[in-house]
Amino acid sequence: MEHVILIGMMGSGKTTIGRIISRVTSRNFIDTDHLIEKKTGMSISDIINIKGEAYFRIVEKDVIMSLEPEAPSVISTGGGAVMDDDIFSFLKKAGKTVYLKASPDVLYRRTTNAEVRPLLMHGDRLEIIQRLLGKREPRYLESDIVIESGNRSPADIAEDIIKRLHL
């Protein structure tokens, strides 16, 4: 069986829903942001604030492209990771991509902790979310499955994904 790869904007529920799917299906859960933090010894915020987003994207690509889970896993990616063509192609070959779709208003409500979301720290948070979503959503929509994650519970969304992928 293939991996389940959750993609979408920050605040869409990738980590929360990924952990539920992992627990229910007895699959490993892999959070690529956590792997980046482990590799660098720095938080994502510190990496971006100190070394810059370009450096972060290099490390992110290295971490994702070197993923070789032995067993089918649930993988949560950073919101911008799939904008890299190599990463997106790699992930599409590795498993089923699931876009957790949420409106800018929902994402805004869910990302109040902007200090741990460095891309949202400088400027109007809703405007930044709208701009990022506008750039990223065409790629997100290339996913194998699109799931509306806005006004549903994480458990309900996880159950929907499990059913649709026959896990």
N, C-alpha and C positions, 0 to 999 in steps of 0.2 A: 504494500500500500504506500501511497505517496505521502509526502508531508502536507500539512495544512499551513498555509502562509497567510497571515493576516496583515493587510496593508490598509492605509488610510491616514487621515490627519491626526495630529496630536489631539487627544481628547476623544477620539472615536471609540475607544474601549478595547484596543488591541490587547493590552496586557491583561486586563481584567477578564475579558472573554476568553483569551488564550489559556489562562490558568484554569478556567472552568472546563473548557474542552479537554485540556490535558488531564485533569482529574477524572472526568467522566469516562474518557476513552483509554485511560492508563497509558497515555503517550507522554514522552518527555516534553517539557516546555522550554523553549529557547527564546530569550529576549535579546535581540541583537544589541540594543543600547546597553544592557547589562554586560554583555561580552566586551563591548568597547570600553566601558568603565573599568572592567577587570584588567583588560590588556594595558590600558594607559595608566591605571592607578589614579584616574581623575574622574570627576563627575562630568556628564555631558555638558552641563552649564559651564564648568571651568574650562573644559577643552575648547568650547566655542569662544568664551570670553577671553581666554588667555592666548590660545594658539590660532583662533579664527575658524570660520566655517569651512574654508577650503581644506585645512588640515583635518578637521573632523570628517569631512567627506572621504578623504583618502583612507583614513583609518577604518571608517565604516565599510568602504568597499573591500578593503583587505579582509576584514572580519567576516563579512557576508560571503565573499567569494571562496573563503577557506572553510566554510561550513561543510562538514561531512558526517552528519548524524548517522549512527549505525542503525537505529530503529526509526520507524516513522514517527515524526515529531510534530509539535505545533510550534510554529516560528512566528514571533512578533517582530516586525521591522520598524525602523524609524520612519516617520512620515515622509521624508524626502528621499529615502534610499532608492525607491523605484524610479526616480527621475533619471538615474544613470542607466543607460541602455544595457550595459553589460550585466548589471545587477538584476534588472528586470528579466532579462533573458534567462539568466541563471536560475532565478526563482521560479519562473514559469516551467522550466524543465524539471525542477526539483519536486514540484507538487502542484496542488490546487491553490490558486491565489483567490483570496476572499477580501473584497473591498468592504470595509465597514463604513458606510456612508452616513454622514450626519450634516445637518444644515449649519451654516456659519453661526447662527444664534445658539444652537445646542453646543457647538464646539467652544464658543465664547464662555458659556456658563460653566463648562467642564474644565476650562483652563485658567481658573482664577489664580492658581499658584504659578504666576508668570516667572517668578525667580528661578524655577527649575525648568523653564521653557524659554531659553535664551533668545530664540527667534521672535518671541512675542514681547520682549522687554522694552523695546525702544519704539514708541509711537502708539497709535491707537490700536489696541489689541484686536478689535472686531475688524477694522480695516485691513490689518495684516493677515488675519485669518482668511478674509474674503479674497485677498490678493493671492495668497499661497494656494488656496483651494482652486481658484481660477486657473492657475498654472498647472497644478497637479492632477486635477480631476480627470482630464482626458486620459491620462495614463492609468489612473485608478480604475477607470471604466473598462479598461482592457482586461480586467480580472476575469477569472473563470466564473465567479459568483459575485453578485452585488447584493449586500444585505443592508437594509435600512436599520441603523443603530440608534436613531435619534430619541425616540420616545418609548423604548422597550427596555425591559430589564435585561441585564447581562445574561442571566440564566436562560431567559427566553430566546435571546439571540444565539447563545451557544447551542441550545437545543435545536434551533432552526438549522444552524450550520451542520451539526452532527447528522440530522435527518437528510439534508440536501446532499451531503457527501457520502451518505451511507456508511458512517463510521461505526 
